Amino acid sequence: MKYVSLIIAFCMFTLATQAQRYAVIDVKYILDKLPEYKEAEKKLNQASENWQKEIDNKQLELDKMYKNYDAEQYMLTEELRKKREDELFIKEKEVRDIQKRRFGYEGDLFKERQKLIKPIQDKIFNAVQKIAIARAYDFILDKSEGITVIFADPKLEKSDDVLRELGIK
């Protein structure tokens, strides 16, 4: 009796496994085909470059202050030396704070990325969801970021279908 129930359980598992339908997409490929994503990336890169220039300029000022201090420190009184060291400390903190505010966790770059990229990702997700429901897929795998997909049959690739759903191509 044990063997019969084991065989029945195995058959049910096999049928359930065979009944699952899945597809594989490449979100990176889809994003690269979307003009609004390219525009958003361009804006992000421009903002990032501008913020990096701002930080580089502050760093140059700091480097100049250090150089001047090194050259003059022996001629300064103890009080002036302490004042200059405090100024250097404040300037150094300012540079670190700007770096953190621009590029740190939940900094300006993160917020800008959320503002520009998230709507595009949501649009793709909605298109994928429509396709999955319309074609009765049980799950769709994204192979773009090295997820656990080792092999994917090319006939399962549905990225172009998502692009068509988005009105691209």
N, C-alpha and C positions, 0 to 999 in steps of 0.2 A: 504494500500500500504506500509505503514511503517513496518508492521509486516512481509510482504512478503520479503522485502529487508533485514530485520533483520534475518529472517530464512535462507535466501540465504547466508548471510554473515557468520552466525553460521555454516552452512553446509560446506562452503568453508574453514573456519578455522579448523573445525574438520577433513576434508580431508587432509589439509596441515599438521596438527599435526600427523595424522596417517601415512602420507607418509614419515615422518622423520624416519631415521634409526640411531641408536646410539649403541655404545658399551662402556664398562667400562674396564679400565685396571688399574693395580697397578704398577706404575713406580718403586716404592721401591722394590717390588717383582722381577721385571725384572732386576734392577740393582744388587740385591743380587745374581742373577744367572749368571751374567757376570764375567768371570775370570779377564778381564782387569779392571773392576771396583774395584774388590777386591784388585788387585795389586796397583791401583792408591790410594785407601784408605790406604793401608799399607804404601806407600811412603809418603802420607800426614801425617799420624800419626807419622812416623819416623822423618820427618822434624819438625813437631810440637814439639815432645819430645826434639829434639836437640836444638831448639830455646828456649824452656822453660828452659832447663838446662843452657843455656847461660845466660838467664835472672836471674835464681836462683843464679848462681855464682856471677853475678854482684851485686845482692841484698845482698848476704853474705858479699861481700867486703864492701858494704855500711854499713851494720849492724856493722861490725867490726870497721869501721871508726867512727861510732857514739859511740860505746862502748869505744873506745880509747879516743875520744874527751871528753866524759862524765867523764872519770877517770882523765884526765889531765887538763881540762879547768880551774880549780882553780889555777893551777901552771903556766899557760901561761900568757904572757903579753897581753895587749889589742890588739896589732898588730898581734901577733901570733894567738890569739883567732879568730880574724876577718878573718885571712888567712885560718884557719881550717874550719870555717863556710862557707867560699866561696868554699873551696874544697868539703865540704859535699853537698852544693847546686849544684855544677857542677856534682858531681857523681850521685846525686838523679835525676837530669835532664837527665843524660845519661841513667839511668835505664828506666825512663819513655819513652825516645825517642826510645830505643831498643824495648820496649813493643809495642809501636805504630807502629814502622817499621815492626815488625814481625807479630803482631796479629791485628793491627788496620784496619780501613776501607781502602780497597785497599792496604793492607800491603802484606808482602811476602806470608803469608798463603793464602790470597785471590787470589793472582796472581798464586800461585802454583796450587790451586784448579781449577782456570780457565784453566790453561794449561793442567792439567791431566783429569779433569772431563768433561769439555765442549765438547770435541770430542766424548765422550761416550754418552752424552746426545743428541748430534746432530745425532749420529748413531741411537739411539732409535727413535728420532723424525722422521727421514727418513723412518724407518721401519713402524712406525705407519701410516705415511702419505701414504705409498704404500698400506698398508692393507685397509685404509679408502677409497682410490680411487678404489682399486680392488673390494671391497665388497660394494661399494656405501653407506658407512656410512655418515650420515650428520654431526655427531660430535662424538667424543670419549672423555669420561670423565676419569680423573685420580682420583682414590679414595685413593691414598697412603698418602697424607698429610692432611687428614681431610677436604677435599673439601666438598661442600654441598651435596654430595651423602649420603643420609640417608639409602636407601635400594637399592641394586642392585641385580637383578635376576642373579643367578649364571650362567645361560646359556649365559648371555651377557659378561661374563668375557673372555677377549681375550688376556691376558698376555702371555699365553703359545703359542698363534699364533705369537705374536711378537718375542718371544724367538726362535721359529722355523724359522721365517724370518731372524733372526740374526745368525742362524746356531747353536743354543744351544739346548740341550736335545737330 
